[in-house]
Amino acid sequence: GVIVGTSSSSEGRHGLLASDESFGDFTIRLKFKALKGNSGFYFRADEVGGGVGVHGFQAEIDASNDVGGLYETGGRAWVVQPSAEEVATWFKPQEWNEMTVSAHGRRIAVHVNSRKTAELKNDKGRLKGHLALQLHGGQDMHVMFKDIEILTPKKK
């Protein structure tokens, strides 16, 4: 019942477990345990090949830094980068944490352990793309995911 991702620092490419389907509006809930390295949950991402693999938004998951921030790979870089003091108020190192990412139209919100960690109210970025779980290349990685739920609006 757990997706476990590991890689060594000798692997330069990012590891990605990406959805076949593209998603527009959605809310996703998941639990993660970041034990080593920099991971993330990608959304509204386009596959691009190469060492990174995708361009799009990433809700940051890391064993020690920036958890709950928003980073746009292949775009604006940090869009919302929390301070270490902020991260310490919502992130439980080496334990299971809950993350919710909501992307509806141009509004994006990230919550970690029920605390809002990032919000964009009128984002200018892409409105649809793939979802992916990430292992950052060039780092010793160990991250786990479980209880992943994707909620999409009902079609009328």
N, C-alpha and C positions, 0 to 999 in steps of 0.2 A: 503494500500500500504506500510505498515511498519511492520517489524518483531520486536516485543518488547520482550526483555528478562529481567526478574527480578528474584531475589532469595534473601533469607536472609542469614545472616552469620551463622545461625544454620544449614544450608544445607552444609554438608561436601563434597558432591560429586560435580564434575563439571557437568554443564548442557551443552549438545551438541545437535545441530541440524545438523545432518550429512547427506551427500549425500548417496544414495543407490549405485551410480555408482562410480567407481574408475577413476581417471583422471591421464594421463601422462603429456604431454605438454599442457599448457593452459595459458591464460591471463584472469584474473578476475578483474572487476571493481565493486566497491561498495561504498556506502556512509554509514557512521556510525556516531552516536552521543553517546559518552561515558559519561554518567551522574554520575555513581557511580561504583567503583570497577574495576577489571581487566578482560578484555575480550580478544578475539583474533579471527583471522581467521586461522583455521588449513587447511593445504594442504599436499598432499602426506602422509596422515596419515593412520595408521592401527588401527582398533578397537581392544582394549585389555581388555575391561571390567574393573572392579574395580572402585575406586573412580575417577580416571582421565579419563578413557574411551577410550583414543586414545594415540598413540605414533606417533609423526611426527613433521613437521615444523609448527610453529605458527608465523604469522605476528602479532605483538603485538598491541593491542588496549586497552587503559587504560584511566581512567578519568584524570590521572595526570602524569604518568611516562612511559618512554620507548616506546612510540607510534612509530610504524614503524620499530622497531627492529625485529630481527629473533631469535626465541627460539626453540630449538629442545627438545620436551618433550620425556622422555624415551631414550634420547641420549646424545648429547653434551651440553645440557643446552644452555646458551647464545652463539650464534654464531656471532651475531652482536648486541651489546647493545649500543644504542645512549646515549649521555650525556644529562642531563637536559637542558643544554644550546642549544644543537642541536634540541631537541624536541620543545623548545620554538619558533624556527624559522619556523616550519612547521605545528604544531598542534594548532587547534583552540578549546580550552576547552569549553565544554557545547554547542558547535555548530555542525552543520553538517560538516563532513570532508570527503574527497574523498580518497580512497585507491585503488591502482592498484598493483596486485601481478602477476608477470610473471615468469613462470617456464617452460623453454624449454631446454631439455637435462640437462646438468649439470650447466646451468646458471640460477640464480634466482635473481630477482630484485624486490624491494618494493619501491613504491612511495606513499607519502602522500601529498595531495594538490599540486601535480605536482613536488614535490621535491624528489629526490632519497634519500631514508633513509637507504637502505641496498642493498648490491650486493655481490653475490658469483659467480665467473666466472668458477670455476671447482669444484663444490661441490661433495663430496664423498658420500652423502646420497642417500636415496631411490629415485627412478625415477617415482613412481606411487603410488597413494593412494586416499583416500577419502578426500572430502572437508568438513569443519564443522565450524559453528559459535559457540563460546564458552562463557559460564558463569563460572567464576572461583569459585570453592567451598570455603566455609568458609569465604565469604565476602558478605556484602550487595551489591547487583548488580542491575544496571539499565542501559541497553544499547539498542540502536535501530539500525536497518539496513534497507536499502532500495536501490532501483535501482541496483540490483545485476545482472551483465552480465557476463556470462562465454563464452569466445571465445576459440575455439579449432582449431588446424590446419585442413584444409580440407584433407580428405582421398583421396589418389591418386588411 
